[in-house]
Amino acid sequence: MKALFWIFLLLPLVLQAEQTVKIATFRADATPPLGSPLCNGGVKPATEIIQPLEAIGLVIVVPKQRPIVLCAVDWTGIGNDSNKAWRSALAKSAGTTPDRVTVHSLHQHDAPGCDYSTVKLLADYGLDELFSNSRHTRKVIAATAAALKKSLEQLQPVTHAGFGKAKVEKFASNRRLLGPDGKVLHVRFSKCANPKIRALPEGVIDPYVRLLSFWHDNKPLAILSYYATHPQSYYGRGGVSPDTVGIARQIRAKKIPEAVHIHFTGAGANVAAGKYNDGSKENRAILASRLASGIESAWKTTRKTSLRPEHIEWKTKSVVLPLRDMYQDVSVMENVLKDPRAGTSSRIRAARNIAWAQRVKAKDPILLSCLRLGRESILHFPGELFVEYQLAAQKLRPNDFVAMAAYGDYAPGYIGDAISYTQGGYETGSVSRVGPEVENVLMDALKELLK
C-alpha cells in the first residue's frame, strides 16, 4: 500500500516533468589559426588573435516535437554547402532534422568565412586556401556538434520566456544616402572619414535591440539578442576579433553570468556605424558599450510569460531566390575564374557567383524559418538582408514581438528591396546575386511564416 501511495503522490510530478520545455546551451571555439583567410579572402589574413571567436547555440527540447537548434557563429559568412554541413552536423548531435536547425554568422570582417561550394570550384586552380581554411571549418563544425551533444546531458527545464526591446543610441546608420533624384549620392560604410557625410541623418534603420530570454522560475538560463547593423568598427589589419557585438556580448555575460548570452545580427545589410565611427581604434569599445547599454535597457523592460509546449511552433518555408540577370551566363564567369591575369580577388568573386548561379539553376532552395513562442516570432533569414525586410516583418504583426536573425545562408550576398536596384550604390551592384524580384518572394514568405 505504501508503494501505491508514493506512486500516486509522485505520478503528477513525473507527468509534469515530461510535459516541460527544456533547453541546453553549447559553445565551441571558432578562432582560426594564424595565416587563415579572413572575410572570404577580402582582407589581410590572420596575423594575430586580438580576441577569440566562438560558436554559441541553444537547443530547445519540446515534448512531442523534434528538437530545435539555434546557433550563432563569429564568422563573416557561412554559405551554400557549408551552411548545409553545419546544420546537418548539429541536427545529428541534437537528434533532429536539418530543417529544424538554423546557423547564422554575425558578419564580423576580421573573421573567417566558409562556402564548400565555392571552395570546390577554386581548388581546381589552387585558390581555395586563399578564400577559406576548409580544414579548420571542418574542425569547428565537429567541435560545435560535439559541444551540442555534450550539452544534452544537462538539459534545464524552462518555465517562462521573456521579451524585451530598447533603443541603441548612436550606433546604427543607413549606408545609402540618397540625393534629390532618388539615387545613391553618398555611401557611409562601417567607418566614414568625411565629417560632412557623418553629419547627415541616420536614415532608415531599426533602432531597437530585441531580447528573447528563457527562464526557470526567476533564474535566467539563456539570453538571445538581435540587432540590425554591420558590426564592424575597424578591420582588415589581420587582427582576429569578434568586434563590437562580441565585446557587447562579453560585457553582458559578466553582468548576468548565470545565463548564456547569444547574439544575432539582424537585417543590417544597408546599415552600419558610419555616422558614429571615423575608424578610430577606440571606437570599437565605445560602440560595443553602446550596444551593451541598449541590451541592458532591453533587459530591464523584459516581460516574462509562462512557456508551455503548446506555445512553441517551428515553421519553415523553402524558396528559390531569383538569379541576377548579369549572372545568367555562367560561361562569362568561368572565363574569369580560369584567367590568372584576372587577379585573385576577381577569380574568387567569379567562383562565388558561379556557385550561386549553379544552385539557382538547379532549383536548390534556401530554407527560411520562424520560431513561434505564443504570439511572438523569431525569423531566420539568409544573406545580407536590407533592413526594410525586418521593418516590414514587424509591420505585419505590429502588436507582437518580432525579431529577425539574418546572415543565415550567406550565398546570395546582398538582398535589397526592389527599389534599391534602381538606386545604384554598392550593395545592389554586382555584389548582390539576386534580382529585384526577390522582394516579392521574400515578402510572400514573410506573410506565410507570420500568419
N, C-alpha and C positions, 0 to 999 in steps of 0.2 A: 504493500500500500504506500509505503514511503517513497518507493521508486516512482509510482504513478503520480504521487503528489508533486515531486520535483519535475517530472516530465510536463505536467500541466502548467506548472509555475514558469518553467523556462521556455516552453514552446513559443509563446508570443514574442519573446526576445529573440529567439533564433529566426523566426519568420521575419521579424522586423529587420534584422541584420541582412537577411537575404534580399530584402527589397530596398536596400540603401545604395545610393550612388557613392562610388568610391573613386579616388584619384591616386595616381602615383606620379612623381616628378623625377626627371632624369637630366643629366648633363654630361657632356664629354668635351675634352679639349679639342679645339679645331684650329690650333695655331700651326701655320705652315712652317716647314724648315727653311732656313736661310737659303737664298738663291731661287726660291719659288716665284713664279709669275704672280703678280698682283693685278687686280682689276682686269682680268681676262687678257693680260699681256699689254694693257694700255698704259701702264705707268712703270716706274723703276721697280725691278724685282726686290724681294725682301732682303734687306741688309742688316736689320736689327729688329728685335721684338720689343716695342715700347710697352705693350700690354698684351696678354694672351687673348685669344679668341675662343668662343665657346659655341657649342650647340646645346640648347636648353629646350626641354619639352615637357609635355603633360599627357598622361593617359587618363581618359575618362572611362570608367567601367560602369555600365548601366545594366541592371538586370534585364534579361531577355533581349539584349542588343549586343552586337559585336562592339568591342572597344573602339573608342575614337582617340586619335593621336594628333596633337598639335605640336609642331617643332619649329623653332626659330634659330637661324644659324648666322653667326657673324661673318658672312661672306658677301661678295659682290652680287653673285647671281648663281642659281642652280637651275639649269635648263635641260629640256629635251630628255634624252635617255638617262642623264644624271639625276634629274628630278624623279624619274620613274624608279631608278635604282634606290634612291633614298627611301621613297615611300614603300617600296616592296620590302626592303630590309627591316624597316620599322614595323611594318604590318606583320611580318613573320614573327618578330620578337613579341609583339603585343597579342598575337593570336587573333588577328583581324584581317581585313582585306585592304588592298592599297587604296581603294576608293574612299576609305574611312580614315585616311591619313593625309595630312597637309603639311608640306615643308616649305618654309619661306626663308629667304635671305633678308638681312637688314639693309644691305646695299652699301656698306662701308666700302670705300675705294682702296684703302690700304689693307686689303684682304683678298684672298683667292676667289676664283670663280671656278665652276666646273660645268662641262657640257660634253658628255661622251660622244654624242653625235658629231659635233664639230671636231673633237679630238681624232676621231676615226678618219675624217677627211684630211686633216692636217698631217697625220702620221705618214702618209704616202710621200710627203715632201720634207720630212724631218722637222716640221714646225710645231708639232704637238706640245713639246715641253716648253715652248716659248709662250704658249697660251694657257696651259693648265698643268698642274702637277697631279696627274691622274693616280699615281701610286699613293700619294698622300690622301687624295679624295677617298680611295677605297678603304684606307686605314681608318679615316674619320667616320665613314659610314658604318664600318664594322664596330668601332668603339661606341658609337652612339646607339646602335642596335643592342649591343651588349649591356650598356648602361640602362636602357629601357627595360630589357628582360630582367635585370637585377632589381630594378625599382618595383617590379610587381610583387616582390616578396614583402614589401612594406606598404601595401595599399592602405589608404586612410579614408575613413568614412566622411562623407560631406553632408552637412545638414542645411547649409544656406549658400546662395550665390549673392555676390554684391556687385553693384553697378554704380559707377561714378564718372563725372566728367568735370573738367575745368580748363580755362584758357591757359595757354602757354604764352607768356609775354616775350616779345622781341626775339623771336627765333625764325619762324617761317615767313617767307615772302614769295610771291609768284615770280618765276624766272622770265616770263614772256610779257614784256611791257609793250602795249600796242600804241601805234600812232593814230592820227586822225583818220587815216584811210583804212583802219581796221587791220593793218598788217603789223607784224612784229617790228618795233622800232629799236628797242633796246633789249638785250639779254642780260639777266642778272643771275649768274650761276651761284654755286655754293659760296664763293668769295667774289667780291666786287671791289676793285681798287678805285673806281671813279666815285667820288663823293656826291656828285650831282645825280648819278643814277641811283646810288644808295638812298638819296633823299626822296625819291619818288615813292608813291603809296605802296603799301604791301601788296595790293592786288587781290585776286581771288585765291583764298586759302580756306582750309578748315582750321580755325584757331584752337580747337579743343583736343586735348588728350583724353582718351576714354579708358576706363579701368574695369576689367572683369576680375572678380576675386571669388575664390572658393574657400569655404569656412567649415570648421567643425565646432558648432556652437559659437563661442566667442573667440576662437583661435583661427587666424588666417592661415591657410595652407599654401595657397598659390595666388599670385597677383600678376595679371596679364595686362600690359599697357599697349595702346595703339595710338600712333601719332603720324600724321601725313606730312613728311618732308624728307628730302635728301638729308642724310645725317652728317655730311662732311663739314669739317672746319678747314683744316689744311691737309693736303695729301700729296702723294706722288714722289715722296723723298725716300722711299724704301723702308719706312718705319711702320711695321705691322701694328695695327691698333683697332679696337672696336669703336673708336671715335666717340662723338658726343653721346650717342644713345647707349653705348656700353658703359661709359662713365656714369651717366644718369642712373642706369640700372644698378650699378655698384653702390651709388650714394643711397638709393632707396633700400637696397638689401641690408646696409648697415643700420638703417633706421628700424627695419622690421625683419630681423634675422630669422625669425621662426617661419617665414614664408619664402617660397621660391619665387623669384621675380623673372618674368619672361616678357621681352619687349618685341613688338612687331611694327614694322614700318608700313604706314597706310599708303593710300594712293597719292604719293608725293612726287610723281614724275616731273611735273612742271612747277614744283615748289622746292625752295632751298633757303639757305640762310643769308643769301647775298645782301639783302638790305642791312643786315646787322653784323656782317662779317667782312672785314677787309683782308682776311687771310693771315692775320697775326696769330702766332702760336698760342698766345694767352687766351685767345677767343675760344679755343676748344673747351677749356674748363668753364669759361663764362657761359657759353651756350649750353653745356651739359647741366650746369647748375640751374639754368632757367627751365630746362625740361624737367629736371628733378623737382623743382618748386611747383611746376604745373601738376606733376604726378602726385605730389603731397597734397595739393589743394583738391585734386580729384578724389584722393583717398578720404579726405575729410568730408566730402559730400556723399560718400558711398552709402547707398541704401541697401539693406540686406533683405532678402526674401527667401522663404523656405524653398528647398530644391528637392523634388521627388523624381523618381524615374520617369513618370509620365510627362514631366515638364521638358524632357530632353528629346530633341529630334535632330537628326543629321540628314540634310537634303543635299543632293548633288545635281549637277547639270553639265553634260558634256557638250562642248561647242567646237566647231571647226572655224577658226578665225579666217577672214579673207586675206589673201596674199596681195601684197602691194604690187601694182602694175609693173613697176620697174624691176621686179624680181621674178616675173613670169618666165623669162627666157633664162633657164639655168646655164646654158652654154656660155653666155656672156660672163657670168661669174666664174665658171670653170676656167675660162681663159685667163682671168686674173689670178686665180689660185695657182695655175701651172707656171706662171711667168715670174721668174726670180727677179726680174727688173722692176716688178710692181711694188716691191718693198714689203717687209714683213707685216706691218700693220694692215695694209690693203689686202694682203693674201689671207690673213686671219679673218678680217671682216668678210671677205668673199666666202670663206668656208662656213662661217656662221649663217650667212644669207642662204647658201646652198642647203644647209641642214634644215633650215626653216622651210624653204620652198619645197623640198622633198617631202617634208612632213605634211604640209598643207595639201600637196598634190595627192598624197596617199590617203587623205582624209583621216589622218591620225588626230583625234580631238584633244583638247585641253579640258581638264576637269575643274569645274568651279564647285564650291561647296558653301554651305551655310550651317552653322551650329545654332539651333534654336533652343533657348532656355526660357520656356514660357513665351512671353511676347517679345523677348529681347533676342537680338540677332547678331552673330559674328560672321561676316562674309570673308571668304578666302578666294582671292583673285590673282591672275597671272601678270607677269611683265611689269614694265614701268608705266603704271596706270595714271592718267591725269586725275587731278583732284575732283574734277567735275563729276566723275562716276561716284565717288564717295558721297558728295553732296546730294547727288540725285537719289542714291540709296536712302539717305536719311530723310529726304523729302517724301519718299514713298511711304515711310512709317514715321510721321513727324512727332507722334506722341510716345514713341518707344525708343529704347536704347538700340542703336545700330552702330557697330564698329566694323572696320574693314582692315584686313591684312592684305597688302598687295605683295609684289615681288615673290609670287609663288613660282610657277614655271616661268623662267626668265627668257625663254626662247623668242617670244615675239618682239622683244625690245620695247621701245616706247609705244604706248597705246593712247592716242589722242581721241578727243571727241571729233565729230565730223567737221565742224567749222575750223578747227585748228589746222586741218590740212590745206586750207585756203589762205592761211595767215602767214606762211613762211616760218622761219625760225629753225633752231637746231633740232628740237625733239621730233617734229613731224617731217623733217628732211629725210635723208637716206637711212637714218638710224632707226626709223620705225619700219618694221617689216610687214605691217598690216595696213590695209587700205581704209579709207574713211567710212566704208560700210560697217566697220567694226562697231560703231556706236549702236546701230540697230540690233546687232547680235547680242551685245552685252547688256543693253537696256532690256531687251526681252528676257534675258536670263535673270537679271536682277528682279524683275517683276515676278517671275516664276518662283525664284528662291525665297522671296519675301512675302509671297502670297499668304 
